[in-house]
């Protein structure tokens, strides 16, 4: 599935150097950035869910440790 992405002229020039060094295309670089952003967002959600679980499940223990 192809998608179009509009970027400014400056934004179009900037990926040129990293892509040349990595021997990859701008399209591949932008795909990697998008994938990385999705993974980072998913990771933050998982960490938040884990923290919510611990805070609800171990609230009493955490209160006791606070005053220990």
C-alpha positions in Angstrom: 0.0 0.0 0.0 1.5 3.3 -1.1 0.9 6.5 0.8 1.9 10.1 -0.1 3.7 12.3 2.4 4.1 16.0 1.9 7.1 17.6 3.5 8.7 21.0 3.2 11.7 21.6 1.0 13.9 21.7 4.0 12.4 18.5 5.4 12.9 16.9 2.0 16.6 17.8 2.0 17.4 16.8 5.6 17.0 13.0 5.3 19.4 13.0 2.4 22.6 12.7 4.4 21.5 9.9 6.8 20.0 8.0 3.9 23.2 8.2 1.9 25.3 7.0 4.9 22.9 4.1 5.6 22.5 3.3 1.9 18.7 3.4 2.1 16.0 5.5 0.6 14.1 8.4 2.1 11.0 6.3 1.9 12.6 3.5 3.9 14.0 5.9 6.5 10.5 7.5 7.0 9.0 4.0 7.3 11.6 3.2 10.0 10.8 6.4 11.8 7.1 5.8 11.7 7.5 2.2 12.9 9.8 3.3 15.7 7.2 5.9 16.8 4.4 3.3 16.9 6.6 1.0 18.9 7.5 3.8 21.4 3.8 4.7 21.8 2.9 1.0 22.3 5.7 0.6 24.9 4.5 3.7 26.8 1.0 2.2 26.9 2.3 -1.1 28.2 4.3 0.6 30.9 1.3 2.7 31.9 -0.9 -0.3 32.1 1.7 -2.2 34.2 2.0 0.8 36.6 -1.7 1.1 37.0 -1.9 -2.7 37.7 0.8 -2.5 40.4 -0.7 0.7 41.9 -4.1 -0.9 42.2 -3.0 -4.4 43.3 -0.3 -3.4 45.7 -1.6 0.0 47.0 -1.6 -1.2 50.6 1.9 -2.5 50.4 3.2 0.7 48.8 1.6 2.7 51.6 3.3 0.6 54.2 6.7 0.9 52.4 6.2 4.7 52.2 6.2 4.9 56.1 8.9 2.2 56.7 
